Amino acid sequence: MNHIVTVQDAVTAFAPDLEPTDAELNAIEREAPLIDAELELLDVQIALLDRPVTPLGERRLRRATNKVLAARAELSNRAVFVREGDAA
């Protein structure tokens, strides 16, 4: 019987004390406003699941959605600006 094994090294290190790098922590920090906005949107969506939609609920959902879109646009614009700055 032939056993099938991989010939590549493991993609992820298995050290239990492996900490995130500074670059990974910086990326998380840059994306924190978007993550917060998405969590707020999720909270609003969950709150509206089991009750009838009211004008206040619609307004909360619209505001949370707009906040997510604004955070995505800001993050996207910042990434483009950094890339253009690196090229110069």
VONU-432384 format. One line per 10 residues: their letters; for each residue x, y, z of C-alpha. Coordinates in Angstrom, 2 decimals, decimal comma, always signed. Layout:
N
a	X:Y:Z ~ ...;
//
This chain:
88
mnhivtvqda	+0,00:+0,00:+0,00 ~ +1,37:+3,42:-0,96 ~ +0,76:+6,32:+1,37 ~ +0,13:+9,72:-0,11 ~ +2,05:+12,44:+1,70 ~ +2,83:+16,04:+0,90 ~ +6,31:+17,06:-0,09 ~ +5,82:+20,69:+0,89 ~ +6,57:+22,28:+4,22 ~ +3,63:+23,23:+6,37;
vtafapdlep	+2,08:+26,54:+5,40 ~ +1,48:+27,61:+8,98 ~ +3,85:+27,33:+11,85 ~ +2,59:+25,21:+14,69 ~ +4,45:+26,93:+17,51 ~ +1,98:+27,60:+20,34 ~ +3,70:+30,87:+21,27 ~ +3,63:+32,34:+17,76 ~ +2,53:+35,96:+17,99 ~ +1,23:+38,15:+15,17;
tdaelnaier	+3,82:+40,26:+13,44 ~ +3,87:+44,05:+13,59 ~ +2,63:+44,18:+10,00 ~ -0,35:+41,97:+10,85 ~ -1,19:+44,06:+13,90 ~ -0,95:+47,25:+11,82 ~ -3,28:+45,75:+9,20 ~ -5,82:+44,88:+11,90 ~ -5,55:+48,38:+13,33 ~ -6,10:+49,93:+9,88;
eaplidaele	-9,19:+47,78:+9,33 ~ -10,63:+48,33:+12,84 ~ -13,11:+51,07:+11,80 ~ -14,51:+48,80:+9,08 ~ -14,73:+45,87:+11,47 ~ -16,56:+48,04:+14,03 ~ -18,98:+49,31:+11,38 ~ -19,69:+45,77:+10,15 ~ -20,34:+44,63:+13,73 ~ -22,75:+47,51:+14,24;
lldvqialld	-24,57:+46,59:+11,01 ~ -24,79:+42,98:+12,15 ~ -26,23:+44,08:+15,50 ~ -28,91:+46,11:+13,74 ~ -29,74:+43,25:+11,39 ~ -30,06:+40,82:+14,29 ~ -32,26:+43,27:+16,20 ~ -34,59:+43,58:+13,20 ~ -34,95:+39,83:+12,63 ~ -37,76:+39,17:+15,06;
rpvtplgerr	-39,76:+42,37:+15,04 ~ -41,72:+44,30:+12,47 ~ -39,78:+46,93:+10,59 ~ -40,51:+50,42:+11,86 ~ -39,30:+53,74:+10,45 ~ -36,76:+53,88:+13,28 ~ -35,50:+50,39:+12,41 ~ -35,20:+51,34:+8,75 ~ -33,25:+54,44:+9,70 ~ -30,88:+52,45:+11,96;
lrratnkvla	-30,29:+49,91:+9,18 ~ -29,68:+52,61:+6,58 ~ -27,25:+54,47:+8,85 ~ -25,35:+51,31:+9,72 ~ -25,14:+50,35:+6,04 ~ -23,89:+53,81:+5,11 ~ -21,30:+53,62:+7,88 ~ -19,98:+50,33:+6,47 ~ -19,83:+51,77:+2,96 ~ -18,00:+54,88:+4,19;
araelsnrav	-15,49:+52,78:+6,14 ~ -14,87:+50,57:+3,10 ~ -14,37:+53,62:+0,88 ~ -11,98:+55,21:+3,35 ~ -9,96:+52,00:+3,71 ~ -9,90:+51,56:-0,04 ~ -8,83:+55,15:-0,67 ~ -6,13:+54,90:+1,97 ~ -4,76:+51,73:+0,35 ~ -4,63:+53,42:-3,06;
fvregdaa	-2,92:+56,47:-1,57 ~ -0,29:+54,30:+0,12 ~ +0,40:+52,42:-3,11 ~ +0,78:+55,65:-5,06 ~ +3,04:+57,03:-2,33 ~ +5,24:+53,93:-2,49 ~ +5,63:+54,29:-6,26 ~ +6,94:+57,86:-5,96;
//
